[in-house]
Amino acid sequence: MRYEFRVTGSVSRLMAEAFPELKAEPVPRQTLFSGTVTDEAHLYGLLARFQDLGLSVREMRRLPE
């Protein structure tokens, strides 16, 4: 499954490296992370990692395969 996460603000390269399975792309006033999520546990793990790093996920969506 492919997912996209929109995070508020600009995320540093070092912080983006905490998500090696996702590609980080800066967009105006946000950072867009996208990539493959293997299962529901992985998805919840990613969301927990965003939260643990103080990143605010504003939108999450599953992408077409």
All heavy atoms as TSV, in Angstrom:
chain	resi	resn	atom	element	x	y	z
A	1	MET	N	N	0.847	-1.174	0.000
A	1	MET	CA	C	0.000	0.000	0.000
A	1	MET	C	C	0.891	1.235	0.000
A	1	MET	O	O	1.863	1.295	0.739
A	1	MET	CB	C	-0.868	0.028	1.257
A	1	MET	CG	C	-1.766	-1.182	1.424
A	1	MET	SD	S	-2.686	-1.145	2.992
A	1	MET	CE	C	-1.371	-1.517	4.143
A	2	ARG	N	N	0.529	2.201	-0.805
A	2	ARG	CA	C	1.266	3.470	-0.823
A	2	ARG	C	C	0.437	4.519	-0.099
A	2	ARG	O	O	-0.774	4.591	-0.283
A	2	ARG	CB	C	1.545	3.896	-2.260
A	2	ARG	CG	C	2.532	2.952	-2.948
A	2	ARG	CD	C	3.065	3.464	-4.262
A	2	ARG	NE	N	3.347	4.882	-4.351
A	2	ARG	CZ	C	4.423	5.508	-3.865
A	2	ARG	NH1	N	5.334	4.836	-3.214
A	2	ARG	NH2	N	4.590	6.798	-4.021
A	3	TYR	N	N	1.140	5.325	0.710
A	3	TYR	CA	C	0.480	6.376	1.476
A	3	TYR	C	C	1.205	7.690	1.294
A	3	TYR	O	O	2.392	7.723	0.952
A	3	TYR	CB	C	0.477	6.033	2.973
A	3	TYR	CG	C	-0.676	5.162	3.393
A	3	TYR	CD1	C	-0.621	3.789	3.253
A	3	TYR	CD2	C	-1.826	5.721	3.945
A	3	TYR	CE1	C	-1.671	2.974	3.640
A	3	TYR	CE2	C	-2.883	4.918	4.333
A	3	TYR	CZ	C	-2.797	3.552	4.186
A	3	TYR	OH	O	-3.847	2.764	4.570
A	4	GLU	N	N	0.467	8.761	1.562
A	4	GLU	CA	C	1.000	10.114	1.539
A	4	GLU	C	C	0.619	10.780	2.862
A	4	GLU	O	O	-0.516	10.657	3.310
A	4	GLU	CB	C	0.377	10.867	0.361
A	4	GLU	CG	C	0.789	12.295	0.243
A	4	GLU	CD	C	0.124	12.936	-0.962
A	4	GLU	OE1	O	0.675	12.809	-2.071
A	4	GLU	OE2	O	-0.957	13.531	-0.786
A	5	PHE	N	N	1.599	11.446	3.464
A	5	PHE	CA	C	1.387	12.158	4.729
A	5	PHE	C	C	1.799	13.608	4.531
A	5	PHE	O	O	2.915	13.881	4.083
A	5	PHE	CB	C	2.264	11.558	5.846
A	5	PHE	CG	C	2.081	10.088	6.048
A	5	PHE	CD1	C	2.813	9.165	5.311
A	5	PHE	CD2	C	1.179	9.608	6.981
A	5	PHE	CE1	C	2.655	7.800	5.499
A	5	PHE	CE2	C	1.010	8.247	7.180
A	5	PHE	CZ	C	1.757	7.349	6.433
A	6	ARG	N	N	0.901	14.533	4.852
A	6	ARG	CA	C	1.224	15.964	4.791
A	6	ARG	C	C	1.470	16.440	6.215
A	6	ARG	O	O	0.611	16.322	7.084
A	6	ARG	CB	C	0.086	16.766	4.173
A	6	ARG	CG	C	-0.009	16.555	2.701
A	6	ARG	CD	C	-1.008	17.514	2.053
A	6	ARG	NE	N	-1.020	17.279	0.629
A	6	ARG	CZ	C	-0.230	17.912	-0.239
A	6	ARG	NH1	N	0.594	18.825	0.203
A	6	ARG	NH2	N	-0.283	17.635	-1.512
A	7	VAL	N	N	2.667	16.989	6.419
A	7	VAL	CA	C	3.097	17.425	7.734
A	7	VAL	C	C	3.233	18.940	7.728
A	7	VAL	O	O	3.749	19.521	6.766
A	7	VAL	CB	C	4.458	16.760	8.083
A	7	VAL	CG1	C	5.015	17.287	9.376
A	7	VAL	CG2	C	4.297	15.255	8.134
A	8	THR	N	N	2.781	19.573	8.786
A	8	THR	CA	C	2.859	21.027	8.900
A	8	THR	C	C	4.312	21.477	8.990
A	8	THR	O	O	5.098	20.910	9.745
A	8	THR	CB	C	2.107	21.513	10.148
A	8	THR	OG1	O	0.748	21.094	10.038
A	8	THR	CG2	C	2.161	23.016	10.286
A	9	GLY	N	N	4.670	22.477	8.215
A	9	GLY	CA	C	5.985	23.095	8.288
A	9	GLY	C	C	7.052	22.379	7.476
A	9	GLY	O	O	6.831	21.324	6.888
A	10	SER	N	N	8.204	22.998	7.481
A	10	SER	CA	C	9.356	22.459	6.778
A	10	SER	C	C	10.100	21.506	7.717
A	10	SER	O	O	10.403	21.850	8.850
A	10	SER	CB	C	10.272	23.611	6.361
A	10	SER	OG	O	11.391	23.117	5.692
A	11	VAL	N	N	10.391	20.319	7.238
A	11	VAL	CA	C	11.073	19.302	8.032
A	11	VAL	C	C	12.535	19.256	7.596
A	11	VAL	O	O	12.833	19.196	6.398
A	11	VAL	CB	C	10.396	17.924	7.843
A	11	VAL	CG1	C	11.168	16.834	8.549
A	11	VAL	CG2	C	8.961	17.973	8.341
A	12	SER	N	N	13.443	19.288	8.548
A	12	SER	CA	C	14.867	19.250	8.232
A	12	SER	C	C	15.255	17.911	7.620
A	12	SER	O	O	14.557	16.900	7.800
A	12	SER	CB	C	15.698	19.486	9.503
A	12	SER	OG	O	15.610	18.355	10.349
A	13	ARG	N	N	16.371	17.899	6.934
A	13	ARG	CA	C	16.868	16.668	6.330
A	13	ARG	C	C	17.126	15.618	7.409
A	13	ARG	O	O	16.802	14.449	7.234
A	13	ARG	CB	C	18.142	16.944	5.544
A	13	ARG	CG	C	18.781	15.649	5.032
A	13	ARG	CD	C	20.061	15.916	4.346
A	13	ARG	NE	N	19.752	16.248	2.958
A	13	ARG	CZ	C	20.656	16.583	2.078
A	13	ARG	NH1	N	21.911	16.666	2.418
A	13	ARG	NH2	N	20.313	16.848	0.845
A	14	LEU	N	N	17.687	16.029	8.532
A	14	LEU	CA	C	17.970	15.100	9.625
A	14	LEU	C	C	16.684	14.464	10.150
A	14	LEU	O	O	16.623	13.255	10.371
A	14	LEU	CB	C	18.707	15.826	10.760
A	14	LEU	CG	C	19.106	14.971	11.944
A	14	LEU	CD1	C	20.057	13.856	11.516
A	14	LEU	CD2	C	19.738	15.824	13.016
A	15	MET	N	N	15.643	15.270	10.322
A	15	MET	CA	C	14.371	14.738	10.799
A	15	MET	C	C	13.745	13.819	9.745
A	15	MET	O	O	13.196	12.780	10.086
A	15	MET	CB	C	13.406	15.867	11.152
A	15	MET	CG	C	12.136	15.378	11.722
A	15	MET	SD	S	11.607	15.892	13.358
A	15	MET	CE	C	12.594	17.178	13.916
A	16	ALA	N	N	13.853	14.181	8.473
A	16	ALA	CA	C	13.302	13.347	7.399
A	16	ALA	C	C	14.003	11.989	7.348
A	16	ALA	O	O	13.384	10.988	6.983
A	16	ALA	CB	C	13.428	14.064	6.061
A	17	GLU	N	N	15.267	11.940	7.764
A	17	GLU	CA	C	16.006	10.678	7.770
A	17	GLU	C	C	15.467	9.700	8.811
A	17	GLU	O	O	15.802	8.519	8.771
A	17	GLU	CB	C	17.491	10.938	7.987
A	17	GLU	CG	C	18.149	11.562	6.771
A	17	GLU	CD	C	19.596	11.940	6.997
A	17	GLU	OE1	O	20.131	11.729	8.107
A	17	GLU	OE2	O	20.203	12.469	6.051
A	18	ALA	N	N	14.616	10.166	9.710
A	18	ALA	CA	C	13.966	9.277	10.680
A	18	ALA	C	C	12.903	8.411	10.001
A	18	ALA	O	O	12.346	7.513	10.628
A	18	ALA	CB	C	13.337	10.099	11.807
A	19	PHE	N	N	12.635	8.694	8.724
A	19	PHE	CA	C	11.641	7.962	7.940
A	19	PHE	C	C	12.303	7.423	6.666
A	19	PHE	O	O	11.969	7.859	5.556
A	19	PHE	CB	C	10.460	8.879	7.594
A	19	PHE	CG	C	9.778	9.453	8.789
A	19	PHE	CD1	C	10.189	10.674	9.328
A	19	PHE	CD2	C	8.746	8.769	9.413
A	19	PHE	CE1	C	9.573	11.193	10.452
A	19	PHE	CE2	C	8.130	9.285	10.539
A	19	PHE	CZ	C	8.546	10.501	11.064
A	20	PRO	N	N	13.235	6.481	6.800
A	20	PRO	CA	C	13.974	6.023	5.607
A	20	PRO	C	C	13.093	5.339	4.564
A	20	PRO	O	O	13.462	5.293	3.383
A	20	PRO	CB	C	15.009	5.043	6.185
A	20	PRO	CG	C	14.430	4.600	7.482
A	20	PRO	CD	C	13.627	5.767	8.001
A	21	GLU	N	N	11.936	4.843	4.973
A	21	GLU	CA	C	11.053	4.168	4.029
A	21	GLU	C	C	10.168	5.142	3.249
A	21	GLU	O	O	9.459	4.748	2.336
A	21	GLU	CB	C	10.173	3.137	4.741
A	21	GLU	CG	C	9.187	3.715	5.740
A	21	GLU	CD	C	9.733	3.864	7.155
A	21	GLU	OE1	O	10.598	4.748	7.380
A	21	GLU	OE2	O	9.266	3.123	8.035
A	22	LEU	N	N	10.237	6.434	3.604
A	22	LEU	CA	C	9.408	7.440	2.948
A	22	LEU	C	C	10.276	8.471	2.238
A	22	LEU	O	O	11.378	8.799	2.685
A	22	LEU	CB	C	8.526	8.161	3.972
A	22	LEU	CG	C	7.555	7.302	4.776
A	22	LEU	CD1	C	6.811	8.160	5.783
A	22	LEU	CD2	C	6.584	6.571	3.868
A	23	LYS	N	N	9.749	9.011	1.162
A	23	LYS	CA	C	10.395	10.105	0.440
A	23	LYS	C	C	9.811	11.409	0.982
A	23	LYS	O	O	8.583	11.551	1.086
A	23	LYS	CB	C	10.104	9.974	-1.053
A	23	LYS	CG	C	10.647	11.107	-1.877
A	23	LYS	CD	C	10.228	10.965	-3.329
A	23	LYS	CE	C	10.593	12.234	-4.075
A	23	LYS	NZ	N	9.925	12.311	-5.365
A	24	ALA	N	N	10.661	12.355	1.347
A	24	ALA	CA	C	10.210	13.664	1.849
A	24	ALA	C	C	10.374	14.709	0.754
A	24	ALA	O	O	11.415	14.776	0.102
A	24	ALA	CB	C	11.009	14.071	3.077
A	25	GLU	N	N	9.331	15.506	0.564
A	25	GLU	CA	C	9.351	16.546	-0.464
A	25	GLU	C	C	8.761	17.827	0.125
A	25	GLU	O	O	7.610	17.821	0.576
A	25	GLU	CB	C	8.517	16.095	-1.658
A	25	GLU	CG	C	8.410	17.109	-2.752
A	25	GLU	CD	C	7.497	16.631	-3.876
A	25	GLU	OE1	O	7.175	15.441	-3.936
A	25	GLU	OE2	O	7.098	17.489	-4.685
A	26	PRO	N	N	9.535	18.914	0.147
A	26	PRO	CA	C	8.982	20.168	0.657
A	26	PRO	C	C	7.957	20.746	-0.321
A	26	PRO	O	O	8.145	20.712	-1.536
A	26	PRO	CB	C	10.204	21.080	0.781
A	26	PRO	CG	C	11.214	20.505	-0.145
A	26	PRO	CD	C	10.918	19.045	-0.278
A	27	VAL	N	N	6.854	21.217	0.225
A	27	VAL	CA	C	5.827	21.938	-0.529
A	27	VAL	C	C	5.528	23.189	0.294
A	27	VAL	O	O	5.908	23.257	1.457
A	27	VAL	CB	C	4.559	21.069	-0.765
A	27	VAL	CG1	C	4.878	19.896	-1.678
A	27	VAL	CG2	C	3.964	20.568	0.525
A	28	PRO	N	N	4.867	24.189	-0.258
A	28	PRO	CA	C	4.638	25.421	0.501
A	28	PRO	C	C	4.016	25.170	1.881
A	28	PRO	O	O	2.950	24.570	1.996
A	28	PRO	CB	C	3.697	26.229	-0.396
A	28	PRO	CG	C	4.026	25.752	-1.780
A	28	PRO	CD	C	4.333	24.282	-1.614
A	29	ARG	N	N	4.730	25.584	2.920
A	29	ARG	CA	C	4.303	25.539	4.330
A	29	ARG	C	C	4.067	24.124	4.861
A	29	ARG	O	O	3.492	23.952	5.930
A	29	ARG	CB	C	3.077	26.406	4.556
A	29	ARG	CG	C	3.350	27.894	4.317
A	29	ARG	CD	C	2.141	28.751	4.599
A	29	ARG	NE	N	1.016	28.524	3.737
A	29	ARG	CZ	C	0.884	28.977	2.488
A	29	ARG	NH1	N	1.832	29.676	1.942
A	29	ARG	NH2	N	-0.197	28.713	1.790
A	30	GLN	N	N	4.497	23.119	4.114
A	30	GLN	CA	C	4.311	21.728	4.543
A	30	GLN	C	C	5.445	20.877	3.998
A	30	GLN	O	O	6.220	21.315	3.157
A	30	GLN	CB	C	2.985	21.155	4.016
A	30	GLN	CG	C	1.761	21.810	4.553
A	30	GLN	CD	C	0.493	21.193	3.983
A	30	GLN	OE1	O	0.481	20.646	2.888
A	30	GLN	NE2	N	-0.583	21.276	4.746
A	31	THR	N	N	5.514	19.649	4.495
A	31	THR	CA	C	6.403	18.640	3.927
A	31	THR	C	C	5.543	17.436	3.595
A	31	THR	O	O	4.714	17.019	4.403
A	31	THR	CB	C	7.519	18.254	4.914
A	31	THR	OG1	O	8.252	19.433	5.271
A	31	THR	CG2	C	8.466	17.237	4.300
A	32	LEU	N	N	5.742	16.908	2.418
A	32	LEU	CA	C	4.977	15.771	1.938
A	32	LEU	C	C	5.859	14.527	2.025
A	32	LEU	O	O	6.960	14.492	1.468
A	32	LEU	CB	C	4.556	16.021	0.495
A	32	LEU	CG	C	3.773	14.945	-0.219
A	32	LEU	CD1	C	2.425	14.724	0.454
A	32	LEU	CD2	C	3.582	15.321	-1.667
A	33	PHE	N	N	5.405	13.529	2.768
A	33	PHE	CA	C	6.083	12.241	2.854
A	33	PHE	C	C	5.246	11.233	2.086
A	33	PHE	O	O	4.027	11.216	2.223
A	33	PHE	CB	C	6.177	11.773	4.314
A	33	PHE	CG	C	7.179	12.525	5.150
A	33	PHE	CD1	C	6.825	13.677	5.818
A	33	PHE	CD2	C	8.482	12.055	5.280
A	33	PHE	CE1	C	7.741	14.354	6.601
A	33	PHE	CE2	C	9.402	12.724	6.062
A	33	PHE	CZ	C	9.032	13.875	6.714
A	34	SER	N	N	5.897	10.375	1.311
A	34	SER	CA	C	5.152	9.338	0.593
A	34	SER	C	C	6.008	8.089	0.480
A	34	SER	O	O	7.236	8.163	0.477
A	34	SER	CB	C	4.742	9.825	-0.793
A	34	SER	OG	O	5.881	10.151	-1.560
A	35	GLY	N	N	5.320	6.965	0.424
A	35	GLY	CA	C	6.034	5.713	0.280
A	35	GLY	C	C	5.163	4.521	0.578
A	35	GLY	O	O	3.962	4.637	0.824
A	36	THR	N	N	5.800	3.361	0.571
A	36	THR	CA	C	5.106	2.100	0.783
A	36	THR	C	C	4.963	1.808	2.270
A	36	THR	O	O	5.918	1.933	3.028
A	36	THR	CB	C	5.862	0.957	0.091
A	36	THR	OG1	O	5.935	1.252	-1.300
A	36	THR	CG2	C	5.164	-0.368	0.287
A	37	VAL	N	N	3.754	1.423	2.658
A	37	VAL	CA	C	3.448	1.004	4.018
A	37	VAL	C	C	3.074	-0.471	3.928
A	37	VAL	O	O	2.177	-0.845	3.183
A	37	VAL	CB	C	2.297	1.847	4.613
A	37	VAL	CG1	C	1.921	1.353	5.989
A	37	VAL	CG2	C	2.685	3.321	4.650
A	38	THR	N	N	3.776	-1.301	4.681
A	38	THR	CA	C	3.619	-2.753	4.517
A	38	THR	C	C	2.331	-3.304	5.099
A	38	THR	O	O	1.752	-4.234	4.544
A	38	THR	CB	C	4.813	-3.493	5.137
A	38	THR	OG1	O	4.943	-3.100	6.499
A	38	THR	CG2	C	6.088	-3.177	4.382
A	39	ASP	N	N	1.888	-2.749	6.232
A	39	ASP	CA	C	0.665	-3.250	6.865
A	39	ASP	C	C	0.164	-2.225	7.883
A	39	ASP	O	O	0.746	-1.149	8.034
A	39	ASP	CB	C	0.901	-4.611	7.530
A	39	ASP	CG	C	2.021	-4.611	8.558
A	39	ASP	OD1	O	2.385	-3.538	9.080
A	39	ASP	OD2	O	2.543	-5.697	8.844
A	40	GLU	N	N	-0.912	-2.563	8.562
A	40	GLU	CA	C	-1.522	-1.632	9.514
A	40	GLU	C	C	-0.578	-1.297	10.674
A	40	GLU	O	O	-0.520	-0.152	11.118
A	40	GLU	CB	C	-2.822	-2.232	10.050
A	40	GLU	CG	C	-3.680	-1.240	10.785
A	40	GLU	CD	C	-5.042	-1.801	11.121
A	40	GLU	OE1	O	-5.782	-2.197	10.200
A	40	GLU	OE2	O	-5.351	-1.836	12.324
A	41	ALA	N	N	0.174	-2.277	11.150
A	41	ALA	CA	C	1.122	-2.031	12.236
A	41	ALA	C	C	2.192	-1.024	11.806
A	41	ALA	O	O	2.572	-0.134	12.577
A	41	ALA	CB	C	1.768	-3.333	12.688
A	42	HIS	N	N	2.672	-1.152	10.575
A	42	HIS	CA	C	3.658	-0.212	10.038
A	42	HIS	C	C	3.055	1.197	9.965
A	42	HIS	O	O	3.702	2.182	10.327
A	42	HIS	CB	C	4.118	-0.688	8.662
A	42	HIS	CG	C	5.221	0.118	8.067
A	42	HIS	ND1	N	5.477	0.114	6.727
A	42	HIS	CD2	C	6.142	0.956	8.607
A	42	HIS	CE1	C	6.495	0.910	6.468
A	42	HIS	NE2	N	6.909	1.437	7.596
A	43	LEU	N	N	1.807	1.294	9.508
A	43	LEU	CA	C	1.123	2.579	9.412
A	43	LEU	C	C	1.042	3.251	10.783
A	43	LEU	O	O	1.405	4.415	10.939
A	43	LEU	CB	C	-0.280	2.384	8.827
A	43	LEU	CG	C	-1.157	3.625	8.764
A	43	LEU	CD1	C	-0.548	4.693	7.873
A	43	LEU	CD2	C	-2.548	3.247	8.277
A	44	TYR	N	N	0.585	2.505	11.788
A	44	TYR	CA	C	0.477	3.082	13.128
A	44	TYR	C	C	1.849	3.403	13.706
A	44	TYR	O	O	2.003	4.376	14.450
A	44	TYR	CB	C	-0.320	2.160	14.052
A	44	TYR	CG	C	-1.800	2.209	13.773
A	44	TYR	CD1	C	-2.457	1.123	13.210
A	44	TYR	CD2	C	-2.537	3.355	14.036
A	44	TYR	CE1	C	-3.815	1.172	12.931
A	44	TYR	CE2	C	-3.892	3.418	13.757
A	44	TYR	CZ	C	-4.529	2.325	13.214
A	44	TYR	OH	O	-5.873	2.382	12.926
A	45	GLY	N	N	2.850	2.627	13.348
A	45	GLY	CA	C	4.214	2.928	13.778
A	45	GLY	C	C	4.720	4.230	13.192
A	45	GLY	O	O	5.373	5.024	13.874
A	46	LEU	N	N	4.419	4.464	11.917
A	46	LEU	CA	C	4.801	5.731	11.285
A	46	LEU	C	C	4.104	6.910	11.961
A	46	LEU	O	O	4.733	7.935	12.257
A	46	LEU	CB	C	4.450	5.715	9.794
A	46	LEU	CG	C	5.331	4.865	8.900
A	46	LEU	CD1	C	4.698	4.723	7.517
A	46	LEU	CD2	C	6.719	5.460	8.789
A	47	LEU	N	N	2.813	6.768	12.215
A	47	LEU	CA	C	2.074	7.848	12.872
A	47	LEU	C	C	2.644	8.126	14.263
A	47	LEU	O	O	2.779	9.291	14.661
A	47	LEU	CB	C	0.584	7.500	12.947
A	47	LEU	CG	C	-0.143	7.459	11.603
A	47	LEU	CD1	C	-1.556	6.933	11.773
A	47	LEU	CD2	C	-0.155	8.836	10.950
A	48	ALA	N	N	3.016	7.079	14.981
A	48	ALA	CA	C	3.619	7.256	16.305
A	48	ALA	C	C	4.971	7.961	16.190
A	48	ALA	O	O	5.303	8.835	17.001
A	48	ALA	CB	C	3.775	5.907	16.993
A	49	ARG	N	N	5.741	7.614	15.168
A	49	ARG	CA	C	7.050	8.245	14.961
A	49	ARG	C	C	6.888	9.729	14.659
A	49	ARG	O	O	7.615	10.565	15.179
A	49	ARG	CB	C	7.787	7.534	13.820
A	49	ARG	CG	C	9.277	7.668	13.901
A	49	ARG	CD	C	10.026	6.910	12.816
A	49	ARG	NE	N	9.436	5.629	12.470
A	49	ARG	CZ	C	9.677	4.994	11.318
A	49	ARG	NH1	N	10.485	5.528	10.420
A	49	ARG	NH2	N	9.113	3.831	11.056
A	50	PHE	N	N	5.902	10.082	13.794
A	50	PHE	CA	C	5.624	11.500	13.533
A	50	PHE	C	C	5.311	12.210	14.846
A	50	PHE	O	O	5.852	13.285	15.132
A	50	PHE	CB	C	4.437	11.666	12.565
A	50	PHE	CG	C	4.760	11.419	11.113
A	50	PHE	CD1	C	4.106	10.406	10.410
A	50	PHE	CD2	C	5.680	12.186	10.429
A	50	PHE	CE1	C	4.373	10.179	9.071
A	50	PHE	CE2	C	5.963	11.972	9.082
A	50	PHE	CZ	C	5.304	10.960	8.403
A	51	GLN	N	N	4.454	11.616	15.644
A	51	GLN	CA	C	4.052	12.226	16.911
A	51	GLN	C	C	5.237	12.342	17.867
A	51	GLN	O	O	5.434	13.389	18.494
A	51	GLN	CB	C	2.935	11.416	17.561
A	51	GLN	CG	C	2.406	12.046	18.827
A	51	GLN	CD	C	1.245	11.263	19.416
A	51	GLN	OE1	O	1.045	10.098	19.107
A	51	GLN	NE2	N	0.487	11.912	20.260
A	52	ASP	N	N	6.033	11.288	17.988
A	52	ASP	CA	C	7.180	11.310	18.891
A	52	ASP	C	C	8.181	12.402	18.527
A	52	ASP	O	O	8.854	12.946	19.408
A	52	ASP	CB	C	7.901	9.957	18.886
A	52	ASP	CG	C	7.109	8.851	19.558
A	52	ASP	OD1	O	6.110	9.162	20.260
A	52	ASP	OD2	O	7.477	7.672	19.371
A	53	LEU	N	N	8.275	12.722	17.246
A	53	LEU	CA	C	9.195	13.766	16.788
A	53	LEU	C	C	8.552	15.152	16.790
A	53	LEU	O	O	9.165	16.119	16.354
A	53	LEU	CB	C	9.722	13.417	15.393
A	53	LEU	CG	C	10.620	12.181	15.342
A	53	LEU	CD1	C	10.913	11.787	13.905
A	53	LEU	CD2	C	11.915	12.443	16.099
A	54	GLY	N	N	7.312	15.232	17.263
A	54	GLY	CA	C	6.630	16.524	17.350
A	54	GLY	C	C	6.122	17.049	16.032
A	54	GLY	O	O	5.864	18.249	15.896
A	55	LEU	N	N	5.958	16.164	15.048
A	55	LEU	CA	C	5.461	16.579	13.735
A	55	LEU	C	C	3.946	16.411	13.686
A	55	LEU	O	O	3.409	15.404	14.129
A	55	LEU	CB	C	6.119	15.732	12.632
A	55	LEU	CG	C	7.636	15.841	12.553
A	55	LEU	CD1	C	8.181	14.846	11.541
A	55	LEU	CD2	C	8.049	17.254	12.192
A	56	SER	N	N	3.284	17.409	13.138
A	56	SER	CA	C	1.832	17.406	13.061
A	56	SER	C	C	1.372	16.939	11.681
A	56	SER	O	O	1.577	17.639	10.682
A	56	SER	CB	C	1.307	18.817	13.341
A	56	SER	OG	O	-0.085	18.866	13.224
A	57	VAL	N	N	0.773	15.746	11.625
A	57	VAL	CA	C	0.247	15.222	10.364
A	57	VAL	C	C	-1.103	15.872	10.116
A	57	VAL	O	O	-2.049	15.684	10.868
A	57	VAL	CB	C	0.116	13.680	10.407
A	57	VAL	CG1	C	-0.515	13.158	9.116
A	57	VAL	CG2	C	1.464	13.026	10.641
A	58	ARG	N	N	-1.193	16.652	9.042
A	58	ARG	CA	C	-2.437	17.349	8.713
A	58	ARG	C	C	-3.335	16.542	7.795
A	58	ARG	O	O	-4.541	16.717	7.784
A	58	ARG	CB	C	-2.118	18.690	8.028
A	58	ARG	CG	C	-1.528	19.681	8.959
A	58	ARG	CD	C	-2.549	20.015	10.010
A	58	ARG	NE	N	-1.969	20.870	11.034
A	58	ARG	CZ	C	-2.437	20.961	12.249
A	58	ARG	NH1	N	-3.469	20.248	12.616
A	58	ARG	NH2	N	-1.880	21.746	13.119
A	59	GLU	N	N	-2.723	15.660	7.008
A	59	GLU	CA	C	-3.515	14.840	6.094
A	59	GLU	C	C	-2.772	13.535	5.828
A	59	GLU	O	O	-1.532	13.526	5.732
A	59	GLU	CB	C	-3.729	15.580	4.771
A	59	GLU	CG	C	-4.573	14.820	3.784
A	59	GLU	CD	C	-4.724	15.570	2.450
A	59	GLU	OE1	O	-4.271	16.706	2.333
A	59	GLU	OE2	O	-5.302	14.953	1.543
A	60	MET	N	N	-3.509	12.473	5.744
A	60	MET	CA	C	-2.960	11.172	5.410
A	60	MET	C	C	-3.917	10.539	4.417
A	60	MET	O	O	-5.126	10.586	4.627
A	60	MET	CB	C	-2.854	10.312	6.674
A	60	MET	CG	C	-2.386	8.902	6.420
A	60	MET	SD	S	-2.500	7.891	7.901
A	60	MET	CE	C	-4.229	7.429	7.834
A	61	ARG	N	N	-3.378	9.956	3.359
A	61	ARG	CA	C	-4.264	9.295	2.404
A	61	ARG	C	C	-3.554	8.144	1.728
A	61	ARG	O	O	-2.337	8.186	1.536
A	61	ARG	CB	C	-4.835	10.256	1.389
A	61	ARG	CG	C	-3.831	10.828	0.432
A	61	ARG	CD	C	-4.487	11.864	-0.471
A	61	ARG	NE	N	-3.521	12.437	-1.377
A	61	ARG	CZ	C	-3.568	12.307	-2.689
A	61	ARG	NH1	N	-4.563	11.655	-3.253
A	61	ARG	NH2	N	-2.655	12.841	-3.445
A	62	ARG	N	N	-4.351	7.151	1.397
A	62	ARG	CA	C	-3.835	6.003	0.653
A	62	ARG	C	C	-3.835	6.355	-0.810
A	62	ARG	O	O	-4.817	6.877	-1.346
A	62	ARG	CB	C	-4.698	4.780	0.920
A	62	ARG	CG	C	-4.123	3.531	0.327
A	62	ARG	CD	C	-4.889	2.322	0.779
A	62	ARG	NE	N	-4.386	1.149	0.070
A	62	ARG	CZ	C	-4.880	-0.047	0.194
A	62	ARG	NH1	N	-5.911	-0.246	0.986
A	62	ARG	NH2	N	-4.385	-1.043	-0.472
A	63	LEU	N	N	-2.727	6.070	-1.473
A	63	LEU	CA	C	-2.569	6.382	-2.892
A	63	LEU	C	C	-2.954	5.165	-3.729
A	63	LEU	O	O	-2.798	4.027	-3.285
A	63	LEU	CB	C	-1.134	6.772	-3.199
A	63	LEU	CG	C	-0.604	8.003	-2.449
A	63	LEU	CD1	C	0.880	8.168	-2.698
A	63	LEU	CD2	C	-1.373	9.246	-2.844
A	64	PRO	N	N	-3.411	5.390	-4.955
A	64	PRO	CA	C	-3.702	4.267	-5.836
A	64	PRO	C	C	-2.412	3.497	-6.149
A	64	PRO	O	O	-1.347	4.090	-6.209
A	64	PRO	CB	C	-4.279	4.900	-7.095
A	64	PRO	CG	C	-4.090	6.350	-6.970
A	64	PRO	CD	C	-3.677	6.667	-5.575
A	65	GLU	N	N	-2.553	2.210	-6.314
A	65	GLU	CA	C	-1.367	1.364	-6.587
A	65	GLU	C	C	-0.836	1.594	-7.946
A	65	GLU	O	O	-0.937	1.901	-8.871
A	65	GLU	CB	C	-1.736	-0.109	-6.406
A	65	GLU	CG	C	-2.112	-0.442	-4.984
A	65	GLU	CD	C	-0.989	-0.290	-3.964
A	65	GLU	OE1	O	0.166	-0.575	-4.288
A	65	GLU	OE2	O	-1.279	0.139	-2.857
